[in-house]
Amino acid sequence: MTTTVPPVVMVALPREAKAPRLQYPPVKVFFFSSSNYEAGVETIHTETGDFRSYVAEKTIVDCFRYRNRLGEDVAVEGLKNYLKRKDADLNLLFFYARKGRMYRVIKPYVEALMA
């Protein structure tokens, strides 16, 4: 979603879970409520196995939710890149924004970038 290469692996976990203790790679854990943790999860099948990831729209909403920790520039760049995609779905983006209580935060950015 962005050109920024994070210095750590970022992982979402439910609030009740314990953070993993790993020496390498460095891990940054974000704790989500169970409803927010389960929303927008897709399973990706690869040759090496299956893994779960969030859909692009949910990822953008989460970037705005944690914009103080990640950087507002990361959230805005991700939104710009998302809006350039042919498969961008504003209805789905706003659905996850409402579900995650970020609609009032994201809407002005979308309006400014679409103008």
MOTA-V272746 format. One record per backbone hydrogen bond with DSSP energy under -0.5 kcal/mol. NH is the residue of the N-H (numbers start at 1). CO is the residue of the C=O. If there is no record, write none. Layout:
BEGIN
nh:NH co:CO
nh:NH co:CO
END
This chain:
BEGIN
nh:6 co:4
nh:9 co:26
nh:10 co:8
nh:11 co:28
nh:13 co:30
nh:15 co:32
nh:17 co:14
nh:22 co:20
nh:28 co:9
nh:29 co:27
nh:30 co:11
nh:32 co:13
nh:32 co:30
nh:37 co:33
nh:38 co:34
nh:39 co:35
nh:41 co:38
nh:42 co:53
nh:44 co:42
nh:44 co:51
nh:45 co:43
nh:46 co:44
nh:46 co:49
nh:49 co:46
nh:51 co:44
nh:53 co:42
nh:55 co:40
nh:59 co:55
nh:60 co:56
nh:61 co:57
nh:62 co:58
nh:63 co:59
nh:64 co:60
nh:65 co:61
nh:66 co:62
nh:67 co:64
nh:69 co:66
nh:70 co:66
nh:71 co:67
nh:74 co:71
nh:75 co:71
nh:76 co:72
nh:77 co:73
nh:78 co:74
nh:79 co:75
nh:80 co:76
nh:81 co:77
nh:82 co:78
nh:83 co:79
nh:84 co:80
nh:85 co:81
nh:85 co:82
nh:88 co:85
nh:90 co:88
nh:93 co:89
nh:94 co:90
nh:95 co:91
nh:96 co:92
nh:97 co:93
nh:98 co:94
nh:99 co:95
nh:100 co:96
nh:101 co:98
nh:102 co:97
nh:103 co:97
nh:105 co:102
nh:106 co:102
nh:107 co:103
nh:109 co:105
nh:109 co:106
nh:110 co:106
nh:111 co:107
nh:112 co:108
nh:113 co:109
nh:114 co:110
nh:115 co:111
END
